[in-house]
């Protein structure tokens, strides 16, 4: 086992806490297929653009999502491969328990 | 993307919520090396046996940990490989962000 200080467990608890919201998870699910703009995300999750923007701001603050510009377009993507991995592992666990 | 109902996102949010506690994570960290009895877990995480038993009950209710008996001994283990995977992915993300 890696020797770890308590600070790491606190950061880790925060990270998992960031995933513990159904709306955030729905957006993460959509973005795990690739980057998208706000309109496309809003349509995929069935929220208004305004509500989607609000959730995206949250997700960026929690460092689960990042954005970048291409010309006038703004795209959102999962912050890194770990975010997709975490989401996917969680989902596999739930689906496995259902079988 | 797999087509999913809202129920799955709620279950998933609960699962991640179960991971969002530093003490629980510390026990998960210890058990990711293999099964152990209460005394060994208590020693590894620096809690009393009574406090450790309490946390283990929580973890079992949240289905992150399971127990089995060998003679008079009771051993605790992570519920399945997904639990270890989730913990490890989260940890990798935190350590990666620190670099």
N, CA and C atoms of all chains as a GROMACS GRO file, in nm:
protein
  594
    1UNK      N    1   0.084  -0.121   0.000
    1UNK     CA    2   0.000   0.000   0.000
    1UNK      C    3   0.086   0.125   0.000
    2UNK      N    4   0.046   0.224  -0.080
    2UNK     CA    5   0.117   0.352  -0.080
    2UNK      C    6   0.092   0.419   0.055
    3UNK      N    7   0.196   0.473   0.115
    3UNK     CA    8   0.181   0.545   0.241
    3UNK      C    9   0.114   0.680   0.210
    4UNK      N   10   0.005   0.709   0.279
    4UNK     CA   11  -0.065   0.832   0.244
    4UNK      C   12  -0.103   0.915   0.365
    5UNK      N   13  -0.098   1.045   0.347
    5UNK     CA   14  -0.138   1.133   0.456
    5UNK      C   15  -0.290   1.154   0.451
    6UNK      N   16  -0.342   1.208   0.562
    6UNK     CA   17  -0.488   1.226   0.574
    6UNK      C   18  -0.544   1.322   0.469
    7UNK      N   19  -0.459   1.418   0.429
    7UNK     CA   20  -0.502   1.517   0.329
    7UNK      C   21  -0.552   1.447   0.202
    8UNK      N   22  -0.485   1.342   0.162
    8UNK     CA   23  -0.523   1.272   0.039
    8UNK      C   24  -0.663   1.212   0.051
    9UNK      N   25  -0.694   1.155   0.169
    9UNK     CA   26  -0.827   1.097   0.186
    9UNK      C   27  -0.935   1.205   0.185
   10UNK      N   28  -0.900   1.324   0.233
   10UNK     CA   29  -0.995   1.435   0.228
   10UNK      C   30  -1.020   1.480   0.083
   11UNK      N   31  -0.912   1.491   0.007
   11UNK     CA   32  -0.926   1.530  -0.135
   11UNK      C   33  -1.006   1.427  -0.212
   12UNK      N   34  -0.980   1.301  -0.180
   12UNK     CA   35  -1.047   1.190  -0.247
   12UNK      C   36  -1.197   1.191  -0.212
   13UNK      N   37  -1.228   1.217  -0.086
   13UNK     CA   38  -1.369   1.225  -0.043
   13UNK      C   39  -1.440   1.338  -0.118
   14UNK      N   40  -1.370   1.449  -0.138
   14UNK     CA   41  -1.427   1.562  -0.215
   14UNK      C   42  -1.453   1.523  -0.360
   15UNK      N   43  -1.355   1.454  -0.418
   15UNK     CA   44  -1.369   1.410  -0.557
   15UNK      C   45  -1.492   1.322  -0.573
   16UNK      N   46  -1.506   1.220  -0.487
   16UNK     CA   47  -1.622   1.131  -0.497
   16UNK      C   48  -1.751   1.207  -0.467
   17UNK      N   49  -1.744   1.303  -0.376
   17UNK     CA   50  -1.861   1.386  -0.346
   17UNK      C   51  -1.907   1.462  -0.470
   18UNK      N   52  -1.811   1.505  -0.551
   18UNK     CA   53  -1.844   1.578  -0.674
   18UNK      C   54  -1.924   1.493  -0.772
   19UNK      N   55  -1.906   1.362  -0.764
   19UNK     CA   56  -1.978   1.268  -0.852
   19UNK      C   57  -2.114   1.228  -0.795
   20UNK      N   58  -2.145   1.270  -0.673
   20UNK     CA   59  -2.264   1.215  -0.608
   20UNK      C   60  -2.390   1.297  -0.633
   21UNK      N   61  -2.411   1.334  -0.758
   21UNK     CA   62  -2.531   1.410  -0.796
   21UNK      C   63  -2.582   1.359  -0.931
   22UNK      N   64  -2.710   1.318  -0.938
   22UNK     CA   65  -2.762   1.258  -1.062
   22UNK      C   66  -2.750   1.348  -1.186
   23UNK      N   67  -2.776   1.479  -1.172
   23UNK     CA   68  -2.767   1.567  -1.291
   23UNK      C   69  -2.624   1.579  -1.340
   24UNK      N   70  -2.531   1.594  -1.245
   24UNK     CA   71  -2.389   1.601  -1.285
   24UNK      C   72  -2.348   1.473  -1.357
   25UNK      N   73  -2.395   1.359  -1.304
   25UNK     CA   74  -2.359   1.230  -1.364
   25UNK      C   75  -2.416   1.215  -1.505
   26UNK      N   76  -2.534   1.272  -1.524
   26UNK     CA   77  -2.596   1.264  -1.656
   26UNK      C   78  -2.512   1.340  -1.759
   27UNK      N   79  -2.460   1.455  -1.719
   27UNK     CA   80  -2.374   1.533  -1.809
   27UNK      C   81  -2.242   1.459  -1.832
   28UNK      N   82  -2.187   1.402  -1.726
   28UNK     CA   83  -2.062   1.325  -1.741
   28UNK      C   84  -2.084   1.208  -1.837
   29UNK      N   85  -2.200   1.144  -1.825
   29UNK     CA   86  -2.234   1.033  -1.914
   29UNK      C   87  -2.232   1.078  -2.061
   30UNK      N   88  -2.293   1.193  -2.087
   30UNK     CA   89  -2.300   1.247  -2.223
   30UNK      C   90  -2.159   1.282  -2.274
   31UNK      N   91  -2.080   1.346  -2.187
   31UNK     CA   92  -1.945   1.389  -2.228
   31UNK      C   93  -1.847   1.273  -2.238
   32UNK      N   94  -1.884   1.156  -2.184
   32UNK     CA   95  -1.790   1.044  -2.194
   32UNK      C   96  -1.784   0.991  -2.338
   33UNK      N   97  -1.877   1.038  -2.423
   33UNK     CA   98  -1.870   1.006  -2.566
   33UNK      C   99  -1.782   1.103  -2.644
   34UNK      N  100  -1.745   1.215  -2.584
   34UNK     CA  101  -1.663   1.314  -2.654
   34UNK      C  102  -1.709   1.455  -2.622
   35UNK      N  103  -1.632   1.554  -2.665
   35UNK     CA  104  -1.665   1.693  -2.632
   35UNK      C  105  -1.790   1.741  -2.705
   36UNK      N  106  -1.857   1.839  -2.648
   36UNK     CA  107  -1.982   1.892  -2.705
   36UNK      C  108  -2.000   2.037  -2.665
   37UNK      N  109  -2.083   2.108  -2.741
   37UNK     CA  110  -2.119   2.244  -2.698
   37UNK      C  111  -2.244   2.240  -2.608
   38UNK      N  112  -2.276   2.356  -2.548
   38UNK     CA  113  -2.385   2.359  -2.450
   38UNK      C  114  -2.518   2.311  -2.507
   39UNK      N  115  -2.552   2.356  -2.629
   39UNK     CA  116  -2.682   2.319  -2.688
   39UNK      C  117  -2.694   2.168  -2.701
   40UNK      N  118  -2.588   2.104  -2.749
   40UNK     CA  119  -2.592   1.959  -2.768
   40UNK      C  120  -2.604   1.886  -2.634
   41UNK      N  121  -2.532   1.936  -2.534
   41UNK     CA  122  -2.541   1.874  -2.401
   41UNK      C  123  -2.682   1.890  -2.345
   42UNK      N  124  -2.735   2.013  -2.355
   42UNK     CA  125  -2.870   2.041  -2.304
   42UNK      C  126  -2.972   1.948  -2.368
   43UNK      N  127  -2.960   1.931  -2.500
   43UNK     CA  128  -3.056   1.845  -2.570
   43UNK      C  129  -3.042   1.700  -2.524
   44UNK      N  130  -2.918   1.654  -2.509
   44UNK     CA  131  -2.895   1.515  -2.470
   44UNK      C  132  -2.946   1.483  -2.330
   45UNK      N  133  -2.933   1.579  -2.238
   45UNK     CA  134  -2.976   1.549  -2.100
   45UNK      C  135  -3.118   1.596  -2.071
   46UNK      N  136  -3.176   1.673  -2.165
   46UNK     CA  137  -3.314   1.719  -2.146
   46UNK      C  138  -3.329   1.831  -2.046
   47UNK      N  139  -3.228   1.919  -2.038
   47UNK     CA  140  -3.237   2.038  -1.953
   47UNK      C  141  -3.238   2.162  -2.044
   48UNK      N  142  -3.276   2.277  -1.988
   48UNK     CA  143  -3.264   2.402  -2.065
   48UNK      C  144  -3.116   2.436  -2.077
   49UNK      N  145  -3.083   2.524  -2.173
   49UNK     CA  146  -2.942   2.564  -2.189
   49UNK      C  147  -2.892   2.636  -2.064
   50UNK      N  148  -2.982   2.714  -2.003
   50UNK     CA  149  -2.943   2.789  -1.884
   50UNK      C  150  -2.910   2.695  -1.767
   51UNK      N  151  -2.996   2.595  -1.746
   51UNK     CA  152  -2.970   2.497  -1.639
   51UNK      C  153  -2.844   2.416  -1.668
   52UNK      N  154  -2.824   2.384  -1.796
   52UNK     CA  155  -2.705   2.308  -1.836
   52UNK      C  156  -2.578   2.389  -1.811
   53UNK      N  157  -2.581   2.518  -1.846
   53UNK     CA  158  -2.466   2.607  -1.824
   53UNK      C  159  -2.431   2.613  -1.676
   54UNK      N  160  -2.534   2.621  -1.594
   54UNK     CA  161  -2.515   2.626  -1.449
   54UNK      C  162  -2.443   2.498  -1.401
   55UNK      N  163  -2.492   2.383  -1.445
   55UNK     CA  164  -2.429   2.256  -1.406
   55UNK      C  165  -2.286   2.248  -1.459
   56UNK      N  166  -2.262   2.299  -1.580
   56UNK     CA  167  -2.128   2.293  -1.637
   56UNK      C  168  -2.031   2.380  -1.557
   57UNK      N  169  -2.080   2.493  -1.507
   57UNK     CA  170  -1.995   2.578  -1.421
   57UNK      C  171  -1.955   2.501  -1.295
   58UNK      N  172  -2.055   2.434  -1.235
   58UNK     CA  173  -2.027   2.350  -1.117
   58UNK      C  174  -1.921   2.244  -1.149
   59UNK      N  175  -1.943   2.176  -1.257
   59UNK     CA  176  -1.852   2.066  -1.295
   59UNK      C  177  -1.711   2.117  -1.323
   60UNK      N  178  -1.701   2.239  -1.376
   60UNK     CA  179  -1.567   2.297  -1.400
   60UNK      C  180  -1.501   2.334  -1.267
   61UNK      N  181  -1.580   2.390  -1.175
   61UNK     CA  182  -1.525   2.425  -1.044
   61UNK      C  183  -1.475   2.301  -0.970
   62UNK      N  184  -1.546   2.191  -0.990
   62UNK     CA  185  -1.508   2.064  -0.926
   62UNK      C  186  -1.399   1.993  -1.005
   63UNK      N  187  -1.356   2.053  -1.111
   63UNK     CA  188  -1.249   2.002  -1.199
   63UNK      C  189  -1.281   1.866  -1.262
   64UNK      N  190  -1.411   1.847  -1.290
   64UNK     CA  191  -1.449   1.723  -1.359
   64UNK      C  192  -1.460   1.750  -1.510
   65UNK      N  193  -1.482   1.878  -1.545
   65UNK     CA  194  -1.502   1.918  -1.684
   65UNK      C  195  -1.414   2.038  -1.716
   66UNK      N  196  -1.364   2.045  -1.839
   66UNK     CA  197  -1.292   2.165  -1.884
   66UNK      C  198  -1.355   2.216  -2.013
   67UNK      N  199  -1.329   2.343  -2.045
   67UNK     CA  200  -1.385   2.394  -2.170
   67UNK      C  201  -1.273   2.450  -2.257
   68UNK      N  202  -1.298   2.454  -2.387
   68UNK     CA  203  -1.204   2.524  -2.475
   68UNK      C  204  -1.281   2.586  -2.591
   69UNK      N  205  -1.220   2.688  -2.650
   69UNK     CA  206  -1.287   2.758  -2.759
   69UNK      C  207  -1.231   2.717  -2.894
   70UNK      N  208  -1.321   2.705  -2.991
   70UNK     CA  209  -1.278   2.691  -3.131
   70UNK      C  210  -1.353   2.799  -3.206
   71UNK      N  211  -1.282   2.907  -3.241
   71UNK     CA  212  -1.348   3.023  -3.302
   71UNK      C  213  -1.447   3.080  -3.201
   72UNK      N  214  -1.574   3.086  -3.240
   72UNK     CA  215  -1.676   3.141  -3.149
   72UNK      C  216  -1.743   3.032  -3.066
   73UNK      N  217  -1.717   2.908  -3.102
   73UNK     CA  218  -1.781   2.795  -3.034
   73UNK      C  219  -1.707   2.758  -2.905
   74UNK      N  220  -1.783   2.724  -2.801
   74UNK     CA  221  -1.723   2.675  -2.676
   74UNK      C  222  -1.758   2.526  -2.661
   75UNK      N  223  -1.655   2.445  -2.641
   75UNK     CA  224  -1.678   2.302  -2.623
   75UNK      C  225  -1.642   2.260  -2.482
   76UNK      N  226  -1.716   2.163  -2.433
   76UNK     CA  227  -1.690   2.108  -2.299
   76UNK      C  228  -1.646   1.962  -2.312
   77UNK      N  229  -1.552   1.924  -2.227
   77UNK     CA  230  -1.503   1.785  -2.229
   77UNK      C  231  -1.473   1.741  -2.086
   78UNK      N  232  -1.466   1.612  -2.064
   78UNK     CA  233  -1.426   1.562  -1.933
   78UNK      C  234  -1.282   1.605  -1.907
   79UNK      N  235  -1.252   1.637  -1.783
   79UNK     CA  236  -1.122   1.695  -1.750
   79UNK      C  237  -1.004   1.605  -1.788
   80UNK      N  238  -1.016   1.477  -1.763
   80UNK     CA  239  -0.913   1.383  -1.811
   80UNK      C  240  -0.971   1.242  -1.815
   81UNK      N  241  -0.889   1.147  -1.856
   81UNK     CA  242  -0.937   1.009  -1.874
   81UNK      C  243  -0.983   0.945  -1.743
   82UNK      N  244  -0.927   0.992  -1.630
   82UNK     CA  245  -0.968   0.936  -1.501
   82UNK      C  246  -1.116   0.960  -1.472
   83UNK      N  247  -1.166   1.075  -1.517
   83UNK     CA  248  -1.307   1.108  -1.492
   83UNK      C  249  -1.396   1.008  -1.565
   84UNK      N  250  -1.360   0.982  -1.690
   84UNK     CA  251  -1.436   0.883  -1.767
   84UNK      C  252  -1.424   0.744  -1.701
   85UNK      N  253  -1.304   0.712  -1.658
   85UNK     CA  254  -1.279   0.582  -1.595
   85UNK      C  255  -1.360   0.565  -1.467
   86UNK      N  256  -1.362   0.669  -1.386
   86UNK     CA  257  -1.438   0.665  -1.260
   86UNK      C  258  -1.586   0.644  -1.288
   87UNK      N  259  -1.637   0.722  -1.382
   87UNK     CA  260  -1.777   0.712  -1.419
   87UNK      C  261  -1.808   0.570  -1.468
   88UNK      N  262  -1.723   0.520  -1.556
   88UNK     CA  263  -1.747   0.389  -1.617
   88UNK      C  264  -1.740   0.275  -1.515
   89UNK      N  265  -1.643   0.285  -1.423
   89UNK     CA  266  -1.631   0.184  -1.318
   89UNK      C  267  -1.756   0.183  -1.230
   90UNK      N  268  -1.802   0.300  -1.195
   90UNK     CA  269  -1.922   0.312  -1.111
   90UNK      C  270  -2.042   0.250  -1.180
   91UNK      N  271  -2.055   0.284  -1.308
   91UNK     CA  272  -2.167   0.233  -1.387
   91UNK      C  273  -2.161   0.080  -1.398
   92UNK      N  274  -2.043   0.027  -1.426
   92UNK     CA  275  -2.027  -0.118  -1.435
   92UNK      C  276  -2.070  -0.185  -1.304
   93UNK      N  277  -2.033  -0.123  -1.192
   93UNK     CA  278  -2.070  -0.178  -1.061
   93UNK      C  279  -2.221  -0.186  -1.045
   94UNK      N  280  -2.289  -0.077  -1.080
   94UNK     CA  281  -2.436  -0.070  -1.067
   94UNK      C  282  -2.502  -0.174  -1.159
   95UNK      N  283  -2.457  -0.181  -1.284
   95UNK     CA  284  -2.519  -0.272  -1.380
   95UNK      C  285  -2.492  -0.418  -1.341
   96UNK      N  286  -2.374  -0.443  -1.290
   96UNK     CA  287  -2.333  -0.576  -1.242
   96UNK      C  288  -2.422  -0.620  -1.125
   97UNK      N  289  -2.450  -0.528  -1.033
   97UNK     CA  290  -2.534  -0.558  -0.914
   97UNK      C  291  -2.677  -0.588  -0.957
   98UNK      N  292  -2.719  -0.533  -1.074
   98UNK     CA  293  -2.856  -0.552  -1.119
   98UNK      C  294  -2.877  -0.688  -1.180
   99UNK      N  295  -2.770  -0.748  -1.236
   99UNK     CA  296  -2.783  -0.875  -1.308
   99UNK      C  297  -2.831  -0.987  -1.216
  100UNK      N  298  -2.340   0.572  -2.664
  100UNK     CA  299  -2.376   0.578  -2.521
  100UNK      C  300  -2.488   0.479  -2.492
  101UNK      N  301  -2.477   0.411  -2.378
  101UNK     CA  302  -2.584   0.320  -2.337
  101UNK      C  303  -2.706   0.406  -2.298
  102UNK      N  304  -2.822   0.367  -2.343
  102UNK     CA  305  -2.944   0.439  -2.307
  102UNK      C  306  -2.976   0.408  -2.161
  103UNK      N  307  -2.992   0.513  -2.080
  103UNK     CA  308  -3.012   0.486  -1.937
  103UNK      C  309  -3.128   0.564  -1.878
  104UNK      N  310  -3.198   0.500  -1.785
  104UNK     CA  311  -3.306   0.569  -1.718
  104UNK      C  312  -3.251   0.649  -1.600
  105UNK      N  313  -3.334   0.738  -1.549
  105UNK     CA  314  -3.292   0.827  -1.439
  105UNK      C  315  -3.254   0.751  -1.312
  106UNK      N  316  -3.318   0.636  -1.292
  106UNK     CA  317  -3.292   0.553  -1.175
  106UNK      C  318  -3.143   0.518  -1.164
  107UNK      N  319  -3.082   0.490  -1.277
  107UNK     CA  320  -2.940   0.452  -1.276
  107UNK      C  321  -2.854   0.568  -1.226
  108UNK      N  322  -2.885   0.690  -1.268
  108UNK     CA  323  -2.806   0.804  -1.223
  108UNK      C  324  -2.823   0.828  -1.074
  109UNK      N  325  -2.943   0.796  -1.024
  109UNK     CA  326  -2.965   0.808  -0.878
  109UNK      C  327  -2.884   0.704  -0.801
  110UNK      N  328  -2.885   0.581  -0.850
  110UNK     CA  329  -2.807   0.474  -0.785
  110UNK      C  330  -2.658   0.506  -0.789
  111UNK      N  331  -2.616   0.559  -0.903
  111UNK     CA  332  -2.475   0.594  -0.923
  111UNK      C  333  -2.434   0.707  -0.827
  112UNK      N  334  -2.522   0.806  -0.812
  112UNK     CA  335  -2.495   0.918  -0.721
  112UNK      C  336  -2.481   0.865  -0.577
  113UNK      N  337  -2.564   0.767  -0.542
  113UNK     CA  338  -2.556   0.706  -0.408
  113UNK      C  339  -2.424   0.633  -0.389
  114UNK      N  340  -2.384   0.559  -0.493
  114UNK     CA  341  -2.258   0.485  -0.487
  114UNK      C  342  -2.141   0.581  -0.463
  115UNK      N  343  -2.134   0.688  -0.542
  115UNK     CA  344  -2.023   0.782  -0.526
  115UNK      C  345  -2.033   0.853  -0.390
  116UNK      N  346  -2.156   0.877  -0.346
  116UNK     CA  347  -2.176   0.938  -0.214
  116UNK      C  348  -2.117   0.850  -0.103
  117UNK      N  349  -2.128   0.718  -0.122
  117UNK     CA  350  -2.076   0.624  -0.022
  117UNK      C  351  -1.924   0.635  -0.009
  118UNK      N  352  -1.859   0.677  -0.117
  118UNK     CA  353  -1.712   0.694  -0.118
  118UNK      C  354  -1.668   0.831  -0.066
  119UNK      N  355  -1.763   0.920  -0.038
  119UNK     CA  356  -1.723   1.058  -0.010
  119UNK      C  357  -1.701   1.085   0.139
  120UNK      N  358  -1.629   0.996   0.204
  120UNK     CA  359  -1.598   1.012   0.345
  120UNK      C  360  -1.454   0.965   0.371
  121UNK      N  361  -1.370   1.052   0.430
  121UNK     CA  362  -1.228   1.019   0.447
  121UNK      C  363  -1.203   0.889   0.527
  122UNK      N  364  -1.279   0.865   0.636
  122UNK     CA  365  -1.256   0.743   0.716
  122UNK      C  366  -1.291   0.618   0.637
  123UNK      N  367  -1.404   0.624   0.567
  123UNK     CA  368  -1.442   0.508   0.485
  123UNK      C  369  -1.335   0.481   0.380
  124UNK      N  370  -1.283   0.588   0.320
  124UNK     CA  371  -1.181   0.572   0.216
  124UNK      C  372  -1.053   0.511   0.272
  125UNK      N  373  -1.022   0.547   0.397
  125UNK     CA  374  -0.901   0.494   0.459
  125UNK      C  375  -0.914   0.341   0.475
  126UNK      N  376  -1.033   0.296   0.516
  126UNK     CA  377  -1.056   0.152   0.530
  126UNK      C  378  -1.054   0.084   0.393
  127UNK      N  379  -1.114   0.147   0.293
  127UNK     CA  380  -1.112   0.092   0.158
  127UNK      C  381  -0.967   0.080   0.108
  128UNK      N  382  -0.888   0.181   0.139
  128UNK     CA  383  -0.746   0.180   0.102
  128UNK      C  384  -0.674   0.057   0.161
  129UNK      N  385  -0.698   0.032   0.290
  129UNK     CA  386  -0.637  -0.081   0.359
  129UNK      C  387  -0.684  -0.213   0.299
  130UNK      N  388  -0.815  -0.223   0.272
  130UNK     CA  389  -0.871  -0.348   0.220
  130UNK      C  390  -0.839  -0.372   0.073
  131UNK      N  391  -0.789  -0.268   0.005
  131UNK     CA  392  -0.754  -0.289  -0.136
  131UNK      C  393  -0.629  -0.375  -0.149
  132UNK      N  394  -0.560  -0.397  -0.037
  132UNK     CA  395  -0.446  -0.492  -0.035
  132UNK      C  396  -0.490  -0.636  -0.009
  133UNK      N  397  -0.614  -0.656   0.034
  133UNK     CA  398  -0.663  -0.792   0.060
  133UNK      C  399  -0.750  -0.794   0.185
  134UNK      N  400  -0.813  -0.909   0.213
  134UNK     CA  401  -0.905  -0.917   0.327
  134UNK      C  402  -0.829  -0.913   0.460
  135UNK      N  403  -0.898  -0.868   0.563
  135UNK     CA  404  -0.837  -0.853   0.696
  135UNK      C  405  -0.943  -0.869   0.803
  136UNK      N  406  -0.898  -0.899   0.928
  136UNK     CA  407  -0.993  -0.898   1.039
  136UNK      C  408  -0.997  -0.758   1.102
  137UNK      N  409  -1.092  -0.737   1.194
  137UNK     CA  410  -1.114  -0.603   1.249
  137UNK      C  411  -0.989  -0.547   1.316
  138UNK      N  412  -0.919  -0.630   1.397
  138UNK     CA  413  -0.801  -0.581   1.469
  138UNK      C  414  -0.697  -0.525   1.373
  139UNK      N  415  -0.672  -0.601   1.267
  139UNK     CA  416  -0.570  -0.558   1.170
  139UNK      C  417  -0.612  -0.429   1.100
  140UNK      N  418  -0.741  -0.418   1.067
  140UNK     CA  419  -0.790  -0.296   1.001
  140UNK      C  420  -0.776  -0.178   1.097
  141UNK      N  421  -0.819  -0.200   1.222
  141UNK     CA  422  -0.813  -0.093   1.323
  141UNK      C  423  -0.669  -0.042   1.339
  142UNK      N  424  -0.575  -0.136   1.345
  142UNK     CA  425  -0.436  -0.098   1.362
  142UNK      C  426  -0.386  -0.018   1.241
  143UNK      N  427  -0.422  -0.066   1.122
  143UNK     CA  428  -0.374  -0.002   0.999
  143UNK      C  429  -0.427   0.141   0.984
  144UNK      N  430  -0.554   0.164   1.024
  144UNK     CA  431  -0.611   0.298   1.004
  144UNK      C  432  -0.598   0.385   1.128
  145UNK      N  433  -0.554   0.325   1.241
  145UNK     CA  434  -0.534   0.406   1.363
  145UNK      C  435  -0.663   0.445   1.434
  146UNK      N  436  -0.764   0.356   1.426
  146UNK     CA  437  -0.890   0.378   1.500
  146UNK      C  438  -0.902   0.269   1.606
  147UNK      N  439  -0.992   0.288   1.702
  147UNK     CA  440  -1.020   0.180   1.797
  147UNK      C  441  -1.097   0.070   1.723
  148UNK      N  442  -1.099  -0.050   1.784
  148UNK     CA  443  -1.173  -0.160   1.720
  148UNK      C  444  -1.322  -0.128   1.712
  149UNK      N  445  -1.371  -0.060   1.817
  149UNK     CA  446  -1.513  -0.027   1.820
  149UNK      C  447  -1.550   0.072   1.708
  150UNK      N  448  -1.467   0.174   1.690
  150UNK     CA  449  -1.492   0.272   1.583
  150UNK      C  450  -1.478   0.206   1.446
  151UNK      N  451  -1.382   0.114   1.436
  151UNK     CA  452  -1.361   0.044   1.309
  151UNK      C  453  -1.481  -0.045   1.276
  152UNK      N  454  -1.532  -0.116   1.376
  152UNK     CA  455  -1.651  -0.202   1.356
  152UNK      C  456  -1.769  -0.120   1.308
  153UNK      N  457  -1.784  -0.002   1.366
  153UNK     CA  458  -1.893   0.087   1.327
  153UNK      C  459  -1.882   0.126   1.180
  154UNK      N  460  -1.761   0.165   1.140
  154UNK     CA  461  -1.738   0.203   1.000
  154UNK      C  462  -1.759   0.083   0.907
  155UNK      N  463  -1.718  -0.034   0.953
  155UNK     CA  464  -1.735  -0.154   0.869
  155UNK      C  465  -1.883  -0.188   0.849
  156UNK      N  466  -1.962  -0.165   0.952
  156UNK     CA  467  -2.107  -0.186   0.937
  156UNK      C  468  -2.163  -0.092   0.831
  157UNK      N  469  -2.122   0.035   0.838
  157UNK     CA  470  -2.162   0.134   0.736
  157UNK      C  471  -2.123   0.087   0.597
  158UNK      N  472  -2.000   0.047   0.585
  158UNK     CA  473  -1.947   0.007   0.453
  158UNK      C  474  -2.021  -0.115   0.398
  159UNK      N  475  -2.063  -0.205   0.488
  159UNK     CA  476  -2.139  -0.322   0.443
  159UNK      C  477  -2.280  -0.282   0.399
  160UNK      N  478  -2.339  -0.190   0.474
  160UNK     CA  479  -2.473  -0.142   0.436
  160UNK      C  480  -2.469  -0.074   0.299
  161UNK      N  481  -2.359  -0.004   0.274
  161UNK     CA  482  -2.342   0.066   0.147
  161UNK      C  483  -2.295  -0.029   0.036
  162UNK      N  484  -2.279  -0.155   0.072
  162UNK     CA  485  -2.235  -0.261  -0.020
  162UNK      C  486  -2.097  -0.237  -0.082
  163UNK      N  487  -2.010  -0.172  -0.004
  163UNK     CA  488  -1.872  -0.153  -0.051
  163UNK      C  489  -1.783  -0.263   0.006
  164UNK      N  490  -1.826  -0.321   0.118
  164UNK     CA  491  -1.747  -0.423   0.188
  164UNK      C  492  -1.836  -0.543   0.220
  165UNK      N  493  -1.778  -0.663   0.215
  165UNK     CA  494  -1.853  -0.782   0.260
  165UNK      C  495  -1.768  -0.856   0.364
  166UNK      N  496  -1.832  -0.940   0.442
  166UNK     CA  497  -1.756  -1.015   0.542
  166UNK      C  498  -1.779  -1.165   0.524
  167UNK      N  499  -1.684  -1.245   0.567
  167UNK     CA  500  -1.707  -1.390   0.572
  167UNK      C  501  -1.632  -1.447   0.691
  168UNK      N  502  -1.680  -1.564   0.736
  168UNK     CA  503  -1.619  -1.628   0.853
  168UNK      C  504  -1.527  -1.741   0.812
  169UNK      N  505  -1.418  -1.752   0.885
  169UNK     CA  506  -1.334  -1.871   0.874
  169UNK      C  507  -1.315  -1.920   1.016
  170UNK      N  508  -1.386  -2.028   1.054
  170UNK     CA  509  -1.387  -2.073   1.193
  170UNK      C  510  -1.445  -1.962   1.278
  171UNK      N  511  -1.368  -1.918   1.377
  171UNK     CA  512  -1.418  -1.810   1.465
  171UNK      C  513  -1.379  -1.671   1.416
  172UNK      N  514  -1.294  -1.669   1.317
  172UNK     CA  515  -1.244  -1.541   1.266
  172UNK      C  516  -1.341  -1.480   1.164
  173UNK      N  517  -1.357  -1.348   1.171
  173UNK     CA  518  -1.437  -1.278   1.071
  173UNK      C  519  -1.344  -1.191   0.987
  174UNK      N  520  -1.352  -1.209   0.856
  174UNK     CA  521  -1.269  -1.129   0.766
  174UNK      C  522  -1.355  -1.034   0.682
  175UNK      N  523  -1.297  -0.919   0.656
  175UNK     CA  524  -1.365  -0.819   0.573
  175UNK      C  525  -1.287  -0.801   0.443
  176UNK      N  526  -1.363  -0.782   0.334
  176UNK     CA  527  -1.300  -0.762   0.203
  176UNK      C  528  -1.382  -0.662   0.123
  177UNK      N  529  -1.322  -0.602   0.023
  177UNK     CA  530  -1.398  -0.514  -0.066
  177UNK      C  531  -1.504  -0.598  -0.139
  178UNK      N  532  -1.620  -0.539  -0.161
  178UNK     CA  533  -1.733  -0.616  -0.215
  178UNK      C  534  -1.703  -0.680  -0.350
  179UNK      N  535  -1.637  -0.608  -0.438
  179UNK     CA  536  -1.592  -0.668  -0.564
  179UNK      C  537  -1.480  -0.584  -0.624
  180UNK      N  538  -1.432  -0.628  -0.739
  180UNK     CA  539  -1.317  -0.561  -0.802
  180UNK      C  540  -1.348  -0.416  -0.842
  181UNK      N  541  -1.476  -0.387  -0.867
  181UNK     CA  542  -1.512  -0.250  -0.905
  181UNK      C  543  -1.482  -0.151  -0.794
  182UNK      N  544  -1.499  -0.194  -0.669
  182UNK     CA  545  -1.475  -0.105  -0.556
  182UNK      C  546  -1.327  -0.066  -0.552
  183UNK      N  547  -1.241  -0.165  -0.570
  183UNK     CA  548  -1.098  -0.138  -0.574
  183UNK      C  549  -1.065  -0.047  -0.694
  184UNK      N  550  -1.126  -0.078  -0.807
  184UNK     CA  551  -1.102   0.001  -0.928
  184UNK      C  552  -1.143   0.146  -0.911
  185UNK      N  553  -1.260   0.167  -0.850
  185UNK     CA  554  -1.309   0.303  -0.828
  185UNK      C  555  -1.214   0.380  -0.736
  186UNK      N  556  -1.176   0.314  -0.628
  186UNK     CA  557  -1.084   0.377  -0.533
  186UNK      C  558  -0.953   0.412  -0.604
  187UNK      N  559  -0.899   0.318  -0.679
  187UNK     CA  560  -0.769   0.337  -0.744
  187UNK      C  561  -0.775   0.448  -0.850
  188UNK      N  562  -0.882   0.451  -0.926
  188UNK     CA  563  -0.898   0.555  -1.028
  188UNK      C  564  -0.904   0.693  -0.963
  189UNK      N  565  -0.978   0.702  -0.853
  189UNK     CA  566  -0.989   0.829  -0.781
  189UNK      C  567  -0.854   0.873  -0.730
  190UNK      N  568  -0.783   0.779  -0.671
  190UNK     CA  569  -0.650   0.809  -0.617
  190UNK      C  570  -0.554   0.854  -0.727
  191UNK      N  571  -0.556   0.784  -0.839
  191UNK     CA  572  -0.469   0.821  -0.951
  191UNK      C  573  -0.498   0.964  -0.995
  192UNK      N  574  -0.626   0.998  -0.998
  192UNK     CA  575  -0.665   1.133  -1.040
  192UNK      C  576  -0.606   1.238  -0.946
  193UNK      N  577  -0.619   1.214  -0.815
  193UNK     CA  578  -0.569   1.308  -0.715
  193UNK      C  579  -0.416   1.322  -0.726
  194UNK      N  580  -0.348   1.209  -0.736
  194UNK     CA  581  -0.201   1.212  -0.741
  194UNK      C  582  -0.153   1.278  -0.870
  195UNK      N  583  -0.223   1.252  -0.978
  195UNK     CA  584  -0.193   1.311  -1.108
  195UNK      C  585  -0.207   1.464  -1.104
  196UNK      N  586  -0.313   1.511  -1.037
  196UNK     CA  587  -0.338   1.656  -1.025
  196UNK      C  588  -0.230   1.724  -0.941
  197UNK      N  589  -0.168   1.645  -0.852
  197UNK     CA  590  -0.066   1.702  -0.763
  197UNK      C  591   0.067   1.720  -0.834
  198UNK      N  592   0.090   1.638  -0.937
  198UNK     CA  593   0.222   1.642  -1.004
  198UNK      C  594   0.247   1.778  -1.071
   0.00000   0.00000   0.00000
